[in-house]
C-alpha cells in the first residue's frame, strides 16, 4: 500500500525555494560553489547518522563544517553508501551533486585544500 500524500517529497520542485547550504572550497569562489536545498542535505545527513557514519552527519547542521582531504574522501564514500540504499530520486541527485563536486577536487594533483559546507 502506498500513499500519494507524501509524493511531493520526491519531487525536485518542492525544494526550489528552500533555504540553501553552500558547498565551496575554503578559498571561496562563488562561481564555483554549490547551493543545495537545506532540507535535502539534512535528509542525507540524518540517514547517514542512522547508519552511524561519521562525516556526512557533520554537514547536516547549521554550523559550517570544514572538511580536509581525508574527510572529503570519507564524505564521498559515505554519499555513495547512502545513495545506494535510497529509493529517493531527489536525495540521490543531491548526493551525486555533492559527490561530483568533492571528487573533482580530490582528483586534482596535489590538492590539499578544504571544502566547507555551510548551512543556515
N, C-alpha and C positions, 0 to 999 in steps of 0.2 A: 504494500500500500504506500503510495506517495502523496504528497500534498503540494499543490501549486502555490500554497500560501507563502512559501519562502523562496519561490522561484527567482525573485528579484536578487537574491543573494548570489546568484550565479550569472548575473547579467552585468557586464562591464559598465553599462550606462548608469547603474546605481551608484557608482563610485566617482563619477566625473567631477562632482563639486565638493569632494571631501577635502578636509584638511590634508596637507601633504607631509611626507617625510622626504627629506633631502638625502641623497647619497652622492658623495663627492670626494675627490681626493682632498686631502687636508690643505693642499696648496690652492684650493677652491677656485675653480674657473666655472662660472655659471653656465657657459655654453656647453660644458662637458659634465653637467650634473644630471642626476635623475631626480624626478619629482614624482613620487608614488603615493597612492591612497594610503593614508594612515591606517584605516581600518583593515586593508588587505595586508599590509606589513605586520600589523598587530596579530592578524589571524595566523600568519605563518609563524610568528614568534610564539604564540600560545600553543600551537600544535607541536612545535619543537620542544617547548617546555614539558608538554605531556609525555614526550619520548625521552625526557631527561637529557636533552642535548645541551650544549654549553654556550656556543657563540650566537646562534640565531636568536635565542631568547633575549640576548643583550640588546638587540636592535628594536625591540617592541615597546620601549618606554619613551618617556618624554625627554630624558636626558640624552645628550649626544653620546654615541658610542664610537670611540676611535679604535680602529682595527689595524694592527700592524700586519706584516706579510703573513705570519703564522696564523693569526686569527682570520685573515682574509681567506686563506686556504681552507680552514675549518668551516668558515661560513659557506663557501662553495660546496663542500662535501655535505653539509647539513641541509642546504637548499635542495640538492639532488635527492637526498634521502627522503625529505618531507614530500617533495613534489611527486616522487614515485608512488606514494601512498594515497594520494588525493584523487578524488573524482570531482574536482572543482576547477573549472577552466580559468576563472579569473585569478584564483590563488596560484595556479600553476604558471600562468603567464607572468604574474608578478615575481614569482620565484625565478623564472627563467631570465627575466629582465635584470634582476639583481645579480644573478649568477654570471650572465654575459658581461656585465659592467665590471665586476670584480675580477673575473677570469682574464679579461683583456689586460688588466693591469698586471696580473701575476705573470702573464706571458712576456711582458716587456723585459728584455735583458737588463739585469742589474737593478730592476725596480725595487726600491726599498722604502717607498713612501707609505702613507697611511690612507685608509678610506674612513671617512666619517659618515655615520648615519645619524641624522639629526631630526628628531620628531618635534612635535609642538608641545 
